[in-house]
């Protein structure tokens, strides 16, 4: 079976790009097609891959203004020739599924989410602070891209959804069914099985007698880190924030001295911070969200906003139907609504001793990369067999 992997763009590294890494591990001979590739911002693992870019790679200012080339992305993926492949596996949160195949090539699309800037336009505008002429013409561009998005969905033979809430969006926007395969978490990297730590253990990161709470996130407005800042300003408890982003300066201005901004840290230090915290604070509404599972892989509970992907990765037994409830399986605590008062209440009610690190880790292992790879391979084999026999 000859396979090609396709991804929207390789100019940033996050959960979607980790999926591409895992797909390449399953199919190491598969080339990766993408619109643009910035090797300077991607991990070394990508340097050994056969990455094939579109005509957009030659565009000027693509590193800083890649979002302004919206109209070109569908054409970039339509320009690729996949006639020599049995299966094309696209990884998409925007445009990569716009590719075209012939009747002999099976197109399987792993959807991280239908493009948010198309289907949730108002939220996108608020996040990006768009203004001027571009803001005036953008609605017309979005209408065109929405038509293209629906049209391209018809060229997909089989859909895979990142989490359950994305499956529902695929059904709503594309009128298609999808199978859910959760994205991979490298559980072994975040805490080897023989190194589970217990709540309150001091480490070299400066944990005090009461422990500290932790946030690991890009500091963007939609992540709602402001809720945590306001809440912990009132609580006075230690909060460490790992990550960087455009909203950092605003957050630092409103934070009191009990809140520490650490910026980007090494992978090794990240694991230490996870293992030393009392709990991870997760305030945003994500399609899936990897960080709650990274914390749980270290045996740590999560205090999360009750929405989005957290509903699939964090177990608060209070919200499990009684008939399905196993009080031993509890990996975190939800807060609702998405405001500081609800978060403060959850933190005050939180008790680290209520949680078993081994049970939390076992829950995280259900999302391990090995599980992802096994499910993807099984789905691709099954779908291709069905495709050639129909």
JOZI-V824997 format. One record per pair of residues at least 24 apart in sequence whose C-alpha atoms are under 7 Angstrom apart, sorted by the first residue. I is the first residue (numbers start at 0). J is the second residue. D is the distance in Angstrom with one decimal. If there is no record, write none. Layout:
# JOZI-V824997
<<I & J & D> <I & J & D>>
This chain:
# JOZI-V824997
<<0 & 85 & 5.9> <1 & 84 & 5.2> <1 & 85 & 5.2> <1 & 86 & 6.4> <2 & 29 & 5.4> <2 & 84 & 5.7> <2 & 85 & 6.1> <2 & 86 & 4.8> <2 & 87 & 5.7> <3 & 29 & 5.0> <3 & 30 & 5.4> <3 & 31 & 6.3> <3 & 84 & 6.7> <3 & 86 & 6.5> <3 & 87 & 4.9> <3 & 88 & 6.1> <4 & 29 & 6.3> <4 & 30 & 6.2> <4 & 31 & 4.7> <4 & 32 & 6.2> <4 & 87 & 6.0> <4 & 88 & 4.9> <4 & 89 & 5.7> <5 & 31 & 5.5> <5 & 32 & 4.6> <5 & 33 & 5.8> <5 & 88 & 6.1> <5 & 89 & 4.4> <5 & 90 & 6.0> <5 & 95 & 6.3> <6 & 32 & 6.4> <6 & 33 & 5.2> <6 & 89 & 5.9> <6 & 90 & 4.9> <6 & 91 & 6.1> <6 & 95 & 5.6> <7 & 33 & 5.7> <7 & 34 & 6.2> <7 & 91 & 6.0> <7 & 93 & 6.4> <7 & 94 & 5.7> <7 & 95 & 4.8> <8 & 33 & 5.4> <8 & 34 & 5.3> <8 & 35 & 5.3> <8 & 36 & 6.3> <9 & 33 & 6.9> <9 & 35 & 6.1> <9 & 36 & 4.6> <9 & 37 & 6.2> <10 & 35 & 6.9> <10 & 36 & 5.5> <10 & 37 & 4.8> <10 & 40 & 6.4> <10 & 41 & 6.9> <11 & 40 & 6.3> <11 & 41 & 6.5> <12 & 41 & 6.1> <14 & 289 & 6.9> <18 & 182 & 6.3> <18 & 183 & 6.6> <21 & 372 & 6.9> <25 & 372 & 6.5> <34 & 72 & 6.9> <34 & 75 & 6.1> <34 & 76 & 7.0> <73 & 97 & 5.6> <96 & 151 & 6.4> <97 & 151 & 4.9> <105 & 156 & 6.3> <105 & 383 & 6.6> <105 & 386 & 6.7> <106 & 155 & 5.3> <106 & 156 & 5.3> <106 & 157 & 6.7> <107 & 155 & 6.2> <107 & 156 & 5.9> <107 & 157 & 4.8> <107 & 158 & 5.9> <108 & 155 & 6.5> <108 & 157 & 6.4> <108 & 158 & 5.0> <108 & 159 & 6.1> <109 & 158 & 6.1> <109 & 159 & 4.6> <109 & 160 & 5.9> <109 & 161 & 7.0> <110 & 159 & 6.0> <110 & 160 & 5.1> <110 & 161 & 6.0> <111 & 160 & 6.5> <111 & 161 & 5.0> <112 & 165 & 5.6> <113 & 169 & 7.0> <117 & 141 & 5.8> <117 & 144 & 7.0> <117 & 145 & 6.0> <126 & 220 & 6.4> <126 & 221 & 6.4> <149 & 173 & 6.0> <162 & 286 & 7.0> <162 & 287 & 6.0> <162 & 308 & 6.6> <164 & 307 & 6.8> <165 & 286 & 6.9> <180 & 371 & 6.8> <180 & 374 & 7.0> <181 & 366 & 6.7> <181 & 371 & 6.8> <182 & 371 & 6.5> <183 & 366 & 6.1> <183 & 367 & 5.5> <183 & 368 & 4.2> <183 & 371 & 5.5> <184 & 289 & 7.0> <184 & 366 & 5.9> <184 & 367 & 4.8> <184 & 368 & 5.2> <185 & 367 & 5.8> <185 & 368 & 5.6> <186 & 293 & 6.8> <186 & 296 & 5.4> <186 & 364 & 6.5> <186 & 367 & 5.7> <189 & 270 & 5.5> <189 & 293 & 6.2> <189 & 296 & 6.1> <189 & 297 & 6.0> <190 & 296 & 6.1> <190 & 297 & 5.0> <195 & 297 & 6.2> <195 & 298 & 6.2> <195 & 356 & 6.9> <196 & 274 & 6.0> <196 & 298 & 6.8> <197 & 356 & 6.5> <198 & 277 & 5.6> <198 & 351 & 6.1> <199 & 275 & 6.9> <199 & 277 & 6.2> <200 & 275 & 6.1> <201 & 275 & 6.3> <202 & 275 & 6.2> <204 & 272 & 6.7> <206 & 275 & 6.6> <210 & 276 & 6.0> <210 & 277 & 5.6> <211 & 237 & 5.0> <211 & 238 & 5.7> <211 & 276 & 5.2> <211 & 277 & 5.7> <212 & 237 & 6.3> <212 & 238 & 4.8> <212 & 239 & 6.3> <212 & 276 & 5.5> <212 & 277 & 5.6> <212 & 278 & 5.3> <212 & 279 & 6.0> <212 & 280 & 6.8> <213 & 238 & 5.7> <213 & 239 & 4.9> <213 & 240 & 5.9> <213 & 276 & 6.2> <213 & 278 & 6.4> <213 & 279 & 4.8> <213 & 280 & 5.9> <214 & 239 & 6.3> <214 & 240 & 4.7> <214 & 241 & 6.0> <214 & 279 & 5.9> <214 & 280 & 5.3> <214 & 281 & 6.8> <215 & 240 & 6.1> <215 & 241 & 4.8> <215 & 242 & 6.0> <215 & 290 & 6.7> <216 & 241 & 6.4> <216 & 242 & 5.2> <217 & 242 & 5.2> <217 & 243 & 5.3> <217 & 244 & 5.5> <218 & 242 & 6.4> <218 & 243 & 5.2> <218 & 244 & 4.3> <218 & 245 & 6.3> <218 & 246 & 5.3> <218 & 247 & 5.6> <219 & 244 & 5.7> <219 & 245 & 5.9> <219 & 246 & 5.1> <220 & 246 & 6.0> <221 & 283 & 6.9> <222 & 282 & 6.7> <222 & 283 & 4.5> <223 & 282 & 5.8> <223 & 283 & 5.4> <224 & 282 & 6.3> <225 & 250 & 6.5> <226 & 338 & 5.8> <226 & 339 & 4.9> <227 & 282 & 7.0> <227 & 339 & 6.6> <228 & 254 & 5.8> <229 & 339 & 6.2> <230 & 339 & 4.9> <230 & 340 & 6.9> <230 & 342 & 6.6> <230 & 343 & 5.6> <273 & 297 & 6.5> <277 & 351 & 6.4> <278 & 302 & 6.7> <292 & 363 & 5.7> <295 & 359 & 5.6> <295 & 360 & 5.4> <295 & 363 & 5.7> <296 & 360 & 4.6> <296 & 363 & 5.3> <297 & 360 & 6.3> <298 & 356 & 4.0> <298 & 357 & 6.1> <298 & 359 & 5.2> <298 & 360 & 4.8> <299 & 356 & 6.2> <299 & 359 & 6.8> <300 & 330 & 5.1> <300 & 331 & 4.7> <301 & 330 & 6.6> <301 & 331 & 4.4> <301 & 332 & 6.3> <302 & 331 & 5.6> <302 & 332 & 4.8> <302 & 333 & 5.7> <303 & 332 & 6.3> <303 & 333 & 4.9> <303 & 334 & 6.2> <304 & 333 & 5.6> <304 & 334 & 5.1> <304 & 335 & 6.1> <304 & 337 & 6.3> <305 & 333 & 5.2> <305 & 334 & 5.8> <305 & 335 & 5.8> <328 & 358 & 6.5> <329 & 354 & 6.7> <330 & 354 & 6.8> <330 & 359 & 5.3>>
